[in-house]
Structures are given as C-alpha cells and as structure tokens.
Amino acid sequence: MVLTPPNQQHQQAIKNLYFYKDPKDTEEDIDALIDWLSKQPHLPNITDRVWLRHFLIGRKNNLQRTKKVLESYFTIRVEIPELFDDMTSDAAWIQKAVKVGKMSVLPKLTPEANRVHIIRSIENNDGEFDAMAMCKGSLKTIDYLMRREPVYGLVFLLDLKHCQLSYLLSFTPTLTKNLMRCIDEATPLRVRGVHYVNPPKFVSRLVNFFKLFMPSKIQNRIVIHETYDTLYEYIPRDMLPDEYGGTAGSIEKFENDIMEATKEDDEWYRNMPKADLSKRPIQPKKLDMDMTGTFKKLDID
C-alpha cells in the first residue's frame, strides 16, 4: 500500500502545529528515549529509531509526553489483553469480522495532514457482528500506520449504511471506554474528527450515549452527515472513494490494499516485546503544580 507523503502544503500545516524540530535535536531526543527505556525494568528495550521518532513527532517533540505514551503503549497491552492478542493477519477473528465490516486507509492526506481511516458495515446474511473484532481491527490499522510514518492526525469515517441496531448495542460502555483509552493514552496520534455517513434513524441517540465515554475533545469532533455534501467540508472529494461521491477510486481497492499491507507486520506481532508489570516501580502519586501553585494548563489539541 502506498501512503502519499506530505506535500509542501502539508509540511506548512505540520510546522504550524509545532510538529517541526531541528533533526539534530530530534536525534538527541531519540537517544534519550532509548536510554530511558533501557532503565525501565518493566518496559522492553526498544532501539528502533524510526518507530521512536514517529512517537516523538506525534507528541509534538515533547520528550516527557512521549515517555508517558510509550509506557502506556506497552502496559495497556497487558492490562487489556483482549484488545491486542492474536493480531497476525491469519487470526480467526479477522476472517469473522470481514463478513460484516471492512476497513481502509485513504492514500492521500487531508489539507491539514490528517490520515482518513474508513470503517464501513457491509450487507450480509450470515455474518455475526463482533464489536471486539472491529476495535482490534482499528488498533491493528493504527499500528500499521505508526510503524510507517508520523501520524499527525487521524480522521475516522464510519459508514453505517448496513449497520443494524444490534451492532452498535454490542459496543458496551466498558469496551467503548477501553478503546478510547487505547487510542487517547497509548498512541501518539490525535483524533481530528469522527464522521458518520449513511446514518440510520437510531444513530443520533446512540452516539450521544457513546459520547459519555469519550474524552471531551473527541466529543466535540463528532459529526453525523445526512448527505455527503457536508462531508466534503471536512474531507476533499478528490481523496474520497467513488462510493462517497469522490474521485479517488473504488473503496474495495483500498480495503484490499490494507488487508494485504498489514500482512507485512505479522512477524513483528509474533516477536513483539511486552511489558512486565510485576517489575513496574511503585511511585507515589503527586499533584503536578506550576510555580504559582495552580494546576498546569492541559494542552488540548
């Protein structure tokens, strides 16, 4: 699968969002991350500089935030193993999931340098919907992206044309909260938008319910589109599949591309280093105060 790299317009958008840092300083920060990881008894010793660079850029080159996300990336896989076990392309859950839903990543970036991840329900008569499998599929796709490029922002496009009420009801509050935690705390990417298209009548109420388990910054980026015309305000038509009134080609091609591309990660998943929580140091909790005695202002994207 070919992911179109940022062009000059994207590079300017990236710099405006403070993702840019002098390459020499970035290399020094990567050295610091490798050294830090080697001293954490519960975390694996990672030396993949490209992968670490993607984490660092995703956290706007903030070393301390990058450390926090890296720790969460490994520890959350032990704390919520059901979302991360058996991730190779021949896993039974994948064969089951594709009978009711498909996923893809659009090759082009939005003008703001965001990737677009499409999840769509498909018409079926014999497939059994598995909400856990759909969550794992998205996390597997995110892993694929993070290994190949810095993900400056991710836009979810959810096509509910063939979605049944029972599908959405199978996303329990616990599963929804865990998925949001995995994305928000354990990856360096930022969710720039969640767009629903072809919504059944029951979607609005359910989406409002699911918002209760999402960070506020994501809640404010959810949009339900009754027509494709409003979607084009967020995602240009020239990068959308033909099925959504775009000109980029068939969505089935993009879906087949990502299915084939993620096979490249099979060996990585089989040998993926893991955290050992039994060795995690116990640290006392403390309030993070600034020099004036007030809570530090959170950096909300």
C-alpha positions in Angstrom: 0.0 0.0 0.0 1.3 3.4 -1.0 0.8 6.2 1.5 1.2 9.6 -0.1 3.8 11.6 1.9 3.1 15.2 2.9 3.5 17.8 0.2 4.6 21.4 0.7 1.1 22.5 1.8 1.0 19.6 4.4 4.5 20.5 5.6 3.5 24.0 6.3 0.4 22.8 8.2 2.6 20.5 10.2 5.0 23.3 11.1 2.0 25.5 12.1 1.0 22.8 14.6 4.5 22.8 16.2 5.5 19.3 14.9 8.7 20.5 13.4 12.0 20.3 15.2 15.6 20.5 14.1 16.6 17.0 13.0 19.7 17.1 15.2 17.7 17.9 18.3 15.3 15.1 17.3 18.1 12.6 17.2 19.3 13.6 20.6 15.8 13.1 22.0 15.6 9.6 20.4 18.9 8.8 22.2 17.3 10.0 25.4 14.3 7.8 24.8 16.4 4.7 24.1 18.4 5.4 27.3 15.3 5.9 29.3 13.7 2.7 28.0 16.8 0.7 28.9 16.4 1.8 32.5 12.8 0.9 32.9 12.6 -2.6 34.5 9.1 -3.2 33.3 9.4 -2.0 29.7 11.1 -3.6 26.7 14.4 -2.3 25.5 13.4 -0.6 22.2 16.1 0.7 19.8 14.0 1.2 16.6 14.8 4.8 15.9 12.3 5.3 13.2 9.4 4.0 15.3 10.5 6.1 18.3 10.8 9.2 16.0 7.2 8.7 15.0 6.1 8.7 18.6 8.2 11.7 19.4 6.8 13.7 16.4 3.2 12.6 17.3 3.7 14.1 20.8 4.9 17.4 19.2 8.5 16.6 20.1 7.7 16.7 23.8 10.1 14.2 25.4 8.1 13.7 28.7 4.8 13.2 26.9 6.5 10.8 24.6 7.8 8.7 27.5 4.3 8.7 29.0 2.7 7.4 25.8 5.4 4.8 25.2 4.8 3.4 28.7 1.1 3.3 28.1 1.6 1.7 24.7 3.2 -1.3 26.3 1.4 -1.5 29.7 -2.1 -1.2 28.2 -1.5 -4.4 26.1 -1.0 -6.3 29.4 -3.9 -4.5 31.2 -6.4 -5.0 28.4 -5.0 -8.1 26.5 -8.3 -8.9 24.8 -7.8 -5.9 22.5 -4.3 -6.9 21.4 -4.0 -10.7 21.4 -3.7 -12.7 18.2 -3.0 -9.8 15.9 -1.5 -11.6 12.9 -3.3 -11.5 9.6 -4.4 -15.1 9.7 -6.2 -14.7 13.0 -9.7 -16.2 13.1 -11.3 -13.0 14.4 -10.2 -11.2 11.2 -11.9 -13.7 8.9 -15.0 -13.4 11.0 -15.0 -9.6 11.1 -14.7 -9.0 7.3 -18.1 -10.8 6.8 -19.8 -7.8 8.4 -17.4 -4.9 8.1 -14.5 -3.6 6.1 -11.7 -1.1 6.9 -9.4 1.0 4.8 -7.0 3.9 4.9 -7.0 6.6 2.2 -3.7 7.1 0.4 -3.9 10.9 0.4 -3.7 13.3 3.3 -6.3 15.9 4.1 -5.1 19.6 3.7 -4.4 19.5 7.5 -2.1 16.5 7.0 -4.5 14.0 8.6 -5.0 10.4 7.6 -8.5 9.1 7.0 -9.5 5.7 8.3 -12.8 4.3 6.9 -14.8 1.7 8.7 -18.0 0.5 6.9 -20.7 -2.1 7.6 -21.5 -4.3 4.6 -24.6 -6.2 3.6 -24.6 -9.7 4.9 -26.9 -12.6 5.8 -24.6 -15.0 7.7 -22.0 -12.8 9.4 -22.1 -12.4 13.1 -21.0 -8.9 14.3 -18.2 -8.8 16.8 -17.6 -5.4 18.3 -14.3 -6.5 19.9 -13.0 -7.6 16.5 -13.9 -4.3 14.9 -12.0 -2.5 17.7 -9.0 -4.8 17.2 -9.1 -4.1 13.5 -8.8 -0.4 14.0 -6.0 -0.7 16.5 -4.2 -3.0 14.1 -4.6 -0.4 11.4 -3.2 2.3 13.7 -0.2 0.1 14.5 0.4 -0.3 10.8 0.4 3.5 10.2 2.6 4.3 13.3 5.3 1.9 12.1 5.5 3.7 8.7 5.0 7.4 9.3 4.4 10.0 11.9 0.6 10.2 12.2 -0.1 13.9 12.7 -3.8 13.4 13.0 -6.4 10.7 12.3 -10.0 11.2 11.0 -12.4 8.3 11.3 -15.1 7.9 8.7 -17.8 5.5 9.8 -20.2 4.3 7.1 -23.4 2.9 8.7 -25.4 2.1 5.6 -25.8 -1.6 6.5 -25.4 -1.1 10.3 -28.0 -2.8 12.4 -29.1 -1.6 15.9 -27.7 -4.7 17.4 -24.2 -3.9 16.1 -24.0 -0.6 17.9 -25.6 -2.0 21.1 -22.8 -4.6 21.2 -20.3 -1.8 21.9 -20.6 -2.0 25.7 -19.7 1.0 27.9 -16.6 -0.9 29.1 -15.4 -1.8 25.5 -16.0 1.8 24.3 -14.1 3.3 27.2 -11.2 0.8 26.8 -11.0 1.6 23.1 -10.9 5.3 23.7 -8.2 4.8 26.4 -6.1 2.8 24.0 -6.3 5.5 21.3 -6.1 8.5 23.5 -3.5 7.4 26.1 -1.4 4.7 24.3 -0.8 6.1 20.9 0.8 9.4 19.8 -1.9 10.2 17.3 -4.7 12.8 17.6 -8.2 12.1 16.6 -9.1 15.1 14.5 -12.6 14.0 13.6 -15.2 11.2 13.7 -17.7 11.4 10.8 -20.8 9.2 10.4 -22.3 8.8 7.0 -25.5 7.0 5.8 -26.8 7.0 9.4 -29.9 5.0 10.3 -32.6 6.9 12.4 -31.4 5.4 15.7 -27.8 6.6 15.4 -28.1 10.1 16.9 -29.3 8.9 20.3 -26.8 6.2 20.5 -23.9 8.5 19.5 -24.9 10.9 22.3 -24.8 7.9 24.7 -21.3 6.8 23.5 -20.0 10.4 23.9 -20.3 9.9 27.7 -17.3 7.5 27.5 -15.2 9.7 25.2 -12.7 12.5 26.1 -14.4 15.9 25.7 -12.0 16.9 22.8 -13.3 13.9 20.8 -16.9 14.5 21.7 -16.6 17.9 20.1 -15.3 16.5 16.8 -18.1 14.1 16.1 -20.3 14.9 13.1 -23.3 13.0 11.7 -23.8 13.6 8.0 -27.2 13.2 6.4 -25.7 13.9 3.0 -22.2 13.6 1.5 -22.2 17.3 0.7 -21.5 18.2 4.3 -18.7 15.6 4.5 -16.8 17.4 1.7 -16.4 20.3 4.1 -14.0 18.1 6.1 -12.6 15.7 3.6 -12.0 16.8 0.0 -13.8 14.9 -2.8 -10.6 14.1 -4.7 -9.4 11.9 -1.9 -12.7 10.1 -1.1 -13.7 6.8 -2.8 -16.2 6.8 -5.6 -18.9 5.4 -3.4 -18.9 8.7 -1.4 -19.1 10.9 -4.4 -15.3 11.2 -4.6 -12.9 10.6 -7.4 -10.1 8.6 -5.8 -11.3 5.1 -7.0 -13.2 2.2 -5.6 -13.3 1.7 -1.8 -12.9 -2.1 -2.3 -9.4 -1.5 -3.7 -8.4 0.5 -0.6 -9.8 -2.3 1.6 -7.9 -5.0 -0.2 -4.8 -2.9 -0.1 -4.8 -2.5 3.7 -5.6 -6.2 4.2 -2.5 -7.1 2.1 -0.3 -4.4 3.6 -0.9 -5.4 7.2 0.5 -8.9 6.5 3.9 -7.2 6.5 3.5 -6.8 10.3 2.9 -10.5 11.1 6.5 -11.2 12.1 6.6 -8.0 14.2 3.5 -9.1 16.1 4.8 -12.6 16.7 8.0 -11.2 18.2 6.6 -8.0 19.7 8.3 -7.2 23.1 6.0 -6.9 26.1 5.8 -5.1 29.4 6.3 -7.0 32.6 4.0 -5.2 35.1 5.4 -7.3 38.0 8.6 -5.2 37.7 6.9 -1.8 37.4 8.2 0.5 40.1 5.6 1.8 42.5 5.6 5.6 42.5 3.6 7.8 44.9 1.0 9.9 43.3 1.6 13.7 43.4 -0.2 16.8 42.1 1.5 18.5 39.2 1.8 22.1 40.2 3.3 25.1 38.5 5.4 27.8 40.2 2.4 29.8 41.2 0.7 26.8 42.9 -2.0 26.3 40.3 -2.6 23.2 38.2 -0.7 23.2 34.9 -2.9 24.1 32.0 -3.7 21.0 29.9 -2.7 21.1 26.2 -5.9 20.2 24.5 -5.5 19.7 20.8 
